[in-house]
Amino acid sequence: MAALETFHRPIRPDDVNNYEPPAPTPGCDICGALARQMKEASDPDSPAYDLSHATDLAVEMRRHPHDWKKGKRR
């Protein structure tokens, strides 16, 4: 039971329904490619349908850095 105490709040069923997939950054070819792959992986009619892969792509898109375009990348 100790593991349950680490949650900040309980997960409610409506949390899943409020999910917004990440939007690709305009002009970023990598974000565009990730968005296309995520769309295919999320489509039940697609041969590439794989919700686990779609989730991985969404995480990758959210974490994809864009500071390097402004010369801020170290």
C-alpha positions in Angstrom: 0.0 0.0 0.0 2.9 2.4 0.4 3.2 2.8 -3.3 -0.3 4.2 -3.5 0.7 7.0 -1.2 3.1 8.5 -3.8 0.3 9.6 -6.1 -0.6 13.3 -5.9 -4.2 12.6 -6.7 -6.3 9.7 -7.8 -6.6 9.0 -11.5 -10.2 9.5 -12.7 -11.7 8.0 -15.8 -12.4 11.4 -17.2 -8.6 12.1 -17.3 -8.3 9.8 -20.2 -11.0 11.5 -22.1 -9.4 14.9 -21.7 -6.1 13.9 -23.4 -4.8 16.3 -26.0 -2.1 14.9 -28.3 0.9 17.2 -28.8 0.9 19.5 -31.7 4.0 19.6 -34.0 6.0 22.8 -33.9 5.5 24.7 -37.2 8.5 24.4 -39.5 10.1 21.4 -37.6 10.5 18.5 -39.9 11.1 16.1 -37.1 7.9 17.1 -35.3 6.0 16.7 -38.6 7.4 13.2 -39.1 6.5 12.2 -35.6 3.0 13.6 -36.0 2.5 11.6 -39.2 3.7 8.4 -37.5 1.6 9.1 -34.4 -1.5 9.6 -36.6 -0.9 6.3 -38.4 -0.2 4.4 -35.1 -3.5 5.8 -33.6 -5.7 4.9 -36.6 -7.4 1.5 -36.0 -7.8 1.1 -39.8 -4.0 1.5 -40.4 -1.7 -1.4 -40.8 0.7 0.5 -38.5 -2.0 0.6 -35.7 -0.2 0.4 -32.3 -1.4 2.5 -29.4 1.8 1.8 -27.4 3.9 3.1 -30.3 1.6 6.1 -30.7 2.1 7.0 -27.0 5.9 6.6 -27.4 5.8 9.0 -30.3 3.7 11.5 -28.4 6.2 11.5 -25.5 9.1 11.9 -28.0 7.3 14.9 -29.7 6.7 16.6 -26.3 10.4 16.1 -25.3 11.8 17.1 -28.7 14.1 20.2 -28.2 13.7 23.3 -30.3 16.2 25.6 -28.5 19.0 24.6 -30.9 17.3 26.6 -33.6 17.8 29.8 -31.6 21.4 29.0 -30.8 20.6 28.1 -27.1 21.5 24.4 -27.2 24.7 23.5 -25.2 
